[in-house]
Amino acid sequence: MSEREYAYTVLLDPDPDSGTYTVTVPALPGIVTQGSSVDDAIVQAREAIQVHIEGLLADGQPIPEERERPQVVTIRVAA
């Protein structure tokens, strides 16, 4: 049986106070990790996603697929 590859959008939210990045995966609710840099955050995200998928497979659960990419939009408002 060959392995299947999945692709997920990850959101990197910078914390200007600590210089770290909090990572979430919209298609996989519950995954939250952190990295000390963008590169580290991506490494941590990949590891968290892999562990999550392995857990789902072990439990016989379906693997969620990202069918549409989330859109990020900046909106300006006056206050």
N, C-alpha and C positions, 0 to 999 in steps of 0.2 A: 504494500500500500504506500503510495507516494504522499509526501507532505503537501499540504495546500498552503499557499501564501495569502495572507490577509493584509489589507492596507487600511489604516485608520488615521484620521486627522487628530492631531494633538494640539492642545492650546497651552502656550507657554505664557504665564502671567508673571511679569517681573515684579520683584519687591525692591523698590529703590532703597529702602532702609538697610536691608541685609545683602542686597546684590544677588540674591538667589532667584530661582524661577520655580513657581508652582505649576505642575503639569496636570491637566485633566484630559480625558478622552470622551468627547460627547457621545459616541456610539457605545461606549462601555461605562455606564454610570457606576460610580463607586471607585473607579481608579483615580487615585490622587497620589502624586509623588512629587519629588522636589529635586532640583539639581543646582549645583553651585555656579554653573555657567550654562549657556545655551547647549553646548555640546554635551555636557554632563546631564542636563535635563532630558535630552533626546535619548541618551544611553539608559537613563533611569526609566523613561517612558517605555522603551522597547522591552526592557526586562519586566516591568510591571504588566505589560500587555501579554507577554509570553507566559508568565506565571498564571495570569488570569485565564488565558485560553487553556493551558494545561489542566487547571482545576475544573473548568467546564467539561473538558473531554473526559476527565477521570470520573466525573459525576454523571456522564451520559447526557449532558445538556447541549443544546445547539449553540454554535458559535455565531454571535451577532455579526452581521456584515453592515458596513457603512454603504448605503445605497446612494445617498446624496451627501455631498460635502457641505459642512456648515459654512455659512457665509458670515464674514466679519465686516461690519459697516461702522464707520465713525460718524456720529451725528452731533452736530453742534447746536446748542441751545443758548439763548440769552437768559440771564437771571439777574 
